[in-house]
């Protein structure tokens, strides 16, 4: 084979390999997109836990005569305790019991204005409801999962959250935000879509942290603080594989407690 023929063969081979690589990449991309679309369809049409209508959205927990603390929860299904059927197992109920039984022994007047399925754009309405009547001392906001699964722009979601925190702080309410939890730990969504929403959740959480701190609130990074536990223990999720179980809410409550205690202490120094 002469040099010209060799170059021709090599060039042809390179061209065929290039076309094959391009076709493989295209097929992989299309195939990957099809897999993600299929998993998204399945995840969207799964049966998920519903809000338990029998749960009281208002309760008083703690001994009579103890220093009162008005604690209101805002946000999505986690603010309502979706996934459990007893008040004491919800995130609010568990936090209220910890505050009542702790060294400070507060009498907690607990309420929630959260709405299942909420995104950060819904917080303005919830803030208005939270500020009706007697002003709360501490507001706990749990939001971000629906922004992340909907692949919303983190900066947009964070802006709405920051505005909500700012409005509450202007009303002299102490604010604690539990950022988007570790969505890479949920079992209701299969890989590789699970990794995609996990990545989206981390982006949302980072944007949330900046916005909340700038607005004067306190932040608890739920993904960092509790994600490893949720990944290791399937029992931290309820039967739908997405919402926390009583054990999961307990893990969250203990992660949030120091920030909530600090916020409650700040109200007594006014």
C-alpha positions in Angstrom: 0.0 0.0 0.0 1.5 3.4 -1.0 1.5 6.5 1.2 -1.4 8.0 -0.7 -3.6 4.9 -0.3 -2.7 4.7 3.4 -3.7 8.2 4.0 -7.0 7.6 2.1 -7.7 4.5 4.2 -6.8 6.2 7.4 -8.9 9.2 6.5 -11.9 7.0 5.6 -11.5 5.0 8.8 -11.3 8.2 10.9 -14.4 9.5 9.2 -16.3 6.4 9.8 -15.2 6.3 13.4 -16.1 10.0 13.8 -19.6 9.3 12.3 -20.0 6.2 14.5 -19.0 8.2 17.6 -21.4 11.0 16.7 -24.2 8.5 16.1 -23.4 6.8 19.4 -23.4 10.1 21.3 -26.7 11.1 19.7 -28.2 7.7 20.4 -26.9 7.9 24.0 -28.3 11.4 24.4 -31.7 10.5 22.9 -31.7 7.2 24.9 -30.8 9.0 28.1 -33.5 11.6 27.5 -36.0 8.9 26.9 -35.0 7.1 30.1 -35.3 10.4 32.1 -38.7 11.2 30.5 -40.0 7.7 31.3 -38.8 7.9 34.9 -40.3 11.4 35.2 -43.6 10.0 33.9 -43.6 7.2 36.4 -42.6 9.4 39.3 -45.3 11.9 38.4 -48.0 9.3 38.4 -47.0 7.4 41.5 -49.4 7.5 44.5 -48.0 9.8 47.1 -49.0 10.4 50.7 -51.8 13.0 51.1 -52.2 15.6 53.9 -53.9 14.0 56.8 -57.0 16.0 57.3 -57.4 14.8 60.9 -54.2 16.5 62.0 -54.8 19.7 63.9 -53.0 22.7 62.3 -53.1 24.4 65.6 -52.0 22.9 69.0 -50.6 24.0 72.3 -47.8 21.9 73.8 -46.1 22.3 77.1 -46.9 22.9 80.7 -49.2 25.7 81.8 -47.2 28.7 83.1 -44.1 28.1 81.0 -42.9 31.0 78.8 -45.1 31.0 75.7 -43.7 30.7 72.2 -45.7 31.1 69.1 -44.2 28.9 66.3 -45.7 29.0 62.8 -44.6 26.7 60.0 -44.7 27.8 56.3 -43.8 25.9 53.2 -44.8 22.7 51.4 -46.0 19.3 52.5 -43.3 18.9 55.1 -44.6 21.9 56.9 -47.9 19.9 57.3 -46.2 16.6 58.2 -47.4 14.7 55.1 -46.4 11.1 55.5 -47.5 10.7 59.1 -50.9 10.5 60.7 -50.3 11.8 64.3 -49.6 15.4 65.3 -46.7 14.4 67.5 -45.0 12.8 64.5 -45.1 15.8 62.3 -42.1 18.1 62.1 -44.0 20.8 64.0 -45.2 18.4 66.7 -41.7 17.0 67.3 -40.1 20.4 67.5 -42.8 21.6 69.8 -42.3 18.7 72.1 -38.5 19.2 72.1 -39.0 22.9 73.0 -41.4 22.1 75.7 -39.2 19.3 77.3 -35.9 21.1 76.9 -34.0 23.3 79.4 -36.1 26.3 78.5 -39.4 24.5 78.9 -41.5 26.6 76.6 -45.2 26.4 76.1 -45.5 26.2 72.4 -48.5 27.5 70.5 -48.0 25.7 67.2 -49.7 26.5 63.9 -49.0 25.8 60.2 -50.0 27.7 57.1 -48.1 25.4 54.8 -49.8 23.9 51.7 -48.8 20.6 50.1 -47.2 21.1 46.7 -46.2 24.7 47.4 -43.2 26.3 45.6 -41.4 29.4 46.7 -43.7 31.5 44.6 -46.5 30.6 47.0 -44.8 31.9 50.1 -46.2 35.5 49.8 -49.7 34.2 50.5 -48.6 32.0 53.3 -46.7 34.9 55.0 -49.9 37.0 54.8 -51.8 34.2 56.5 -49.1 33.8 59.1 -49.3 37.4 60.1 -53.0 37.5 60.5 -54.0 37.9 64.2 -51.4 37.6 66.9 -47.9 37.8 65.6 -45.8 34.7 65.7 -42.5 34.7 67.6 -40.7 32.3 65.3 -41.4 31.2 61.7 -40.0 28.0 60.3 -40.0 27.7 56.6 -39.5 24.4 54.8 -39.5 24.9 51.0 -37.6 24.0 47.9 -38.3 20.4 47.0 -41.0 21.3 44.5 -38.9 24.0 43.0 -36.1 21.5 42.6 -38.2 18.7 41.1 -39.8 21.2 38.7 -36.2 22.2 37.7 -37.1 25.9 38.4 -34.2 28.4 38.3 -32.6 28.4 41.7 -32.2 32.2 41.7 -35.9 32.8 41.0 -36.9 30.4 43.8 -34.4 32.0 46.2 -35.7 35.5 45.4 -39.2 34.6 46.4 -37.9 33.0 49.6 -35.8 35.9 50.4 -38.7 38.3 50.0 -40.8 36.1 52.4 -38.1 36.1 55.0 -37.6 39.9 54.7 -41.3 40.5 55.1 -41.4 38.4 58.3 -38.3 40.0 59.7 -39.9 43.4 59.1 -42.8 42.2 61.2 -40.3 41.4 64.0 -40.6 37.6 63.5 -37.5 35.5 63.9 -37.1 33.2 60.9 -35.4 29.8 60.5 -35.3 28.2 57.0 -34.7 24.5 56.4 -33.2 24.5 52.9 -34.1 22.0 50.2 -33.5 18.5 51.6 -31.4 15.8 49.9 -33.5 14.7 47.0 -30.9 12.2 46.0 -32.0 10.1 49.0 -35.6 9.6 47.8 -36.7 6.2 46.7 -39.7 7.2 44.7 -37.5 8.5 41.9 -35.3 6.0 40.1 -31.7 6.7 38.9 -30.6 8.5 36.9 -33.5 10.9 37.4 -32.8 10.7 41.1 -29.3 12.1 40.5 -30.7 14.9 38.4 -33.2 16.1 41.0 -30.5 15.7 43.7 -28.3 18.0 41.7 -31.1 20.4 41.2 -31.9 20.4 44.9 -28.3 21.2 45.9 -28.4 24.2 43.5 -31.6 25.4 45.0 -30.3 25.0 48.6 -27.2 27.0 47.8 -29.2 29.9 46.4 -31.6 29.7 49.3 -28.8 30.0 51.8 -27.5 33.2 50.3 -31.0 34.8 50.0 -32.1 33.9 53.5 -28.9 35.2 55.2 -29.2 38.5 53.2 -32.8 38.9 54.4 -31.8 38.4 58.0 -33.0 34.8 58.6 -31.2 31.7 59.9 -30.4 28.7 57.8 -30.2 25.0 58.4 -28.8 23.0 55.5 -31.0 19.9 55.7 -29.3 18.1 52.9 -25.9 18.3 54.6 -27.1 17.8 58.1 -29.5 14.9 57.4 -29.0 13.6 53.9 -26.5 10.9 54.9 -29.1 9.5 57.4 -31.8 9.4 54.8 -29.6 7.8 52.2 -28.5 5.1 54.7 -31.9 4.3 56.3 -35.0 3.8 54.1 -37.1 3.9 57.2 -36.7 7.7 57.3 -39.2 7.9 54.4 -42.8 6.9 54.6 -44.4 4.3 52.4 -44.4 6.5 49.3 -40.6 6.7 49.3 -40.7 10.5 49.0 -42.1 12.2 52.1 -40.4 11.7 55.5 -41.7 9.2 58.0 -42.0 9.9 61.7 -38.3 8.9 62.0 -37.4 11.2 59.2 -39.2 14.1 60.7 -37.4 13.3 64.0 -34.1 13.5 62.2 -35.1 16.9 60.7 -36.4 18.2 64.1 -33.1 17.5 65.9 -31.2 19.2 63.0 -33.5 22.3 63.2 -33.7 22.5 67.0 -30.6 24.5 67.7 -31.5 27.2 65.3 -35.1 27.3 66.5 -33.9 27.5 70.1 -31.6 30.4 69.2 -34.5 32.1 67.5 -36.8 31.6 70.4 -34.1 33.0 72.8 -33.8 36.1 70.6 -37.5 36.8 71.1 -37.1 36.9 74.9 -34.4 39.5 74.7 -36.6 42.1 73.0 
